[in-house]
Amino acid sequence: MDTPSNPQWFDKEAGFTTRPYAITGGRTIPSRSDLTLITQVVGSESRTDQETRREQPESAAILELVERRPLAIVEIASYLDLPASVVRVLCGDLADRSLILVKKPGLEKSTPDEHARVLRKVIDGIRKL
């Protein structure tokens, strides 16, 4: 795991040394309702390194992670060893300031019946071999 730019807030064995409620200022609900555990987060092209340096260590770590590739909120929480609820609040704050972009998960277009039909076709094709 990459450590944030501010190493005094990070202990190699213990992880972040600040309590979750302090990280979010006591907030437990994100400012946006579209942030689910599987919401994809990606870095914003307009973000500057100076903006990243001004962030608290946990938010800076999120920005560093998502500048490489899109990640789900639950993946970010896992990489940073933070509760997903904290990551949701922080991502909401970052999205409100346009430092990250969020992509809602798409609706499942296929139904279980369609999956079963495809599997049956695959099994029938294998039997014909």
Contacts in CASP RR format, 6 or more apart in sequence:
PFRMAT RR
TARGET T0000
AUTHOR 0000-0000-0000
METHOD contacts of the structure
MODEL  1
MDTPSNPQWFDKEAGFTTRPYAITGGRTIPSRSDLTLITQVVGSESRTDQ
ETRREQPESAAILELVERRPLAIVEIASYLDLPASVVRVLCGDLADRSLI
LVKKPGLEKSTPDEHARVLRKVIDGIRKL
1 79 0 8 1.000
1 80 0 8 1.000
1 81 0 8 1.000
2 61 0 8 1.000
2 64 0 8 1.000
2 65 0 8 1.000
3 10 0 8 1.000
3 12 0 8 1.000
3 61 0 8 1.000
4 10 0 8 1.000
4 57 0 8 1.000
4 58 0 8 1.000
4 60 0 8 1.000
4 61 0 8 1.000
4 64 0 8 1.000
5 52 0 8 1.000
5 53 0 8 1.000
5 57 0 8 1.000
5 60 0 8 1.000
5 64 0 8 1.000
6 57 0 8 1.000
6 60 0 8 1.000
9 16 0 8 1.000
9 17 0 8 1.000
9 18 0 8 1.000
9 57 0 8 1.000
9 58 0 8 1.000
10 16 0 8 1.000
10 17 0 8 1.000
10 57 0 8 1.000
11 17 0 8 1.000
15 81 0 8 1.000
16 23 0 8 1.000
16 57 0 8 1.000
16 58 0 8 1.000
16 80 0 8 1.000
16 81 0 8 1.000
16 82 0 8 1.000
18 57 0 8 1.000
18 58 0 8 1.000
20 82 0 8 1.000
20 83 0 8 1.000
20 85 0 8 1.000
20 86 0 8 1.000
23 56 0 8 1.000
23 58 0 8 1.000
23 82 0 8 1.000
23 86 0 8 1.000
23 90 0 8 1.000
24 86 0 8 1.000
24 89 0 8 1.000
24 90 0 8 1.000
27 89 0 8 1.000
28 85 0 8 1.000
28 89 0 8 1.000
29 89 0 8 1.000
30 88 0 8 1.000
30 89 0 8 1.000
30 91 0 8 1.000
30 92 0 8 1.000
30 93 0 8 1.000
31 89 0 8 1.000
31 92 0 8 1.000
31 93 0 8 1.000
31 96 0 8 1.000
32 92 0 8 1.000
32 95 0 8 1.000
32 96 0 8 1.000
32 102 0 8 1.000
34 102 0 8 1.000
34 104 0 8 1.000
35 73 0 8 1.000
35 88 0 8 1.000
35 91 0 8 1.000
35 92 0 8 1.000
35 95 0 8 1.000
35 102 0 8 1.000
36 73 0 8 1.000
36 104 0 8 1.000
36 105 0 8 1.000
37 72 0 8 1.000
37 73 0 8 1.000
37 74 0 8 1.000
37 84 0 8 1.000
37 88 0 8 1.000
38 72 0 8 1.000
38 73 0 8 1.000
38 74 0 8 1.000
38 105 0 8 1.000
39 72 0 8 1.000
39 73 0 8 1.000
39 91 0 8 1.000
39 102 0 8 1.000
39 103 0 8 1.000
39 104 0 8 1.000
39 105 0 8 1.000
40 70 0 8 1.000
40 71 0 8 1.000
40 72 0 8 1.000
40 102 0 8 1.000
40 103 0 8 1.000
40 105 0 8 1.000
41 62 0 8 1.000
41 66 0 8 1.000
41 70 0 8 1.000
41 71 0 8 1.000
41 72 0 8 1.000
41 73 0 8 1.000
41 76 0 8 1.000
41 91 0 8 1.000
41 100 0 8 1.000
41 101 0 8 1.000
41 102 0 8 1.000
41 103 0 8 1.000
42 66 0 8 1.000
42 69 0 8 1.000
42 70 0 8 1.000
42 71 0 8 1.000
42 100 0 8 1.000
42 101 0 8 1.000
42 102 0 8 1.000
42 103 0 8 1.000
43 63 0 8 1.000
43 66 0 8 1.000
43 67 0 8 1.000
43 99 0 8 1.000
43 100 0 8 1.000
43 101 0 8 1.000
44 98 0 8 1.000
44 99 0 8 1.000
44 100 0 8 1.000
44 101 0 8 1.000
46 98 0 8 1.000
47 63 0 8 1.000
47 67 0 8 1.000
47 98 0 8 1.000
47 99 0 8 1.000
47 100 0 8 1.000
51 99 0 8 1.000
52 60 0 8 1.000
52 63 0 8 1.000
52 64 0 8 1.000
53 60 0 8 1.000
55 63 0 8 1.000
55 94 0 8 1.000
55 99 0 8 1.000
58 80 0 8 1.000
58 82 0 8 1.000
58 86 0 8 1.000
58 90 0 8 1.000
59 90 0 8 1.000
59 93 0 8 1.000
59 94 0 8 1.000
61 80 0 8 1.000
62 76 0 8 1.000
62 80 0 8 1.000
62 87 0 8 1.000
62 90 0 8 1.000
62 91 0 8 1.000
62 94 0 8 1.000
62 100 0 8 1.000
63 94 0 8 1.000
63 99 0 8 1.000
63 100 0 8 1.000
65 71 0 8 1.000
65 76 0 8 1.000
65 79 0 8 1.000
65 80 0 8 1.000
66 76 0 8 1.000
66 100 0 8 1.000
70 103 0 8 1.000
71 79 0 8 1.000
73 84 0 8 1.000
73 87 0 8 1.000
73 88 0 8 1.000
73 91 0 8 1.000
74 84 0 8 1.000
76 82 0 8 1.000
76 87 0 8 1.000
76 91 0 8 1.000
77 83 0 8 1.000
77 84 0 8 1.000
77 86 0 8 1.000
77 87 0 8 1.000
80 87 0 8 1.000
91 100 0 8 1.000
91 102 0 8 1.000
92 102 0 8 1.000
94 100 0 8 1.000
95 101 0 8 1.000
95 102 0 8 1.000
END
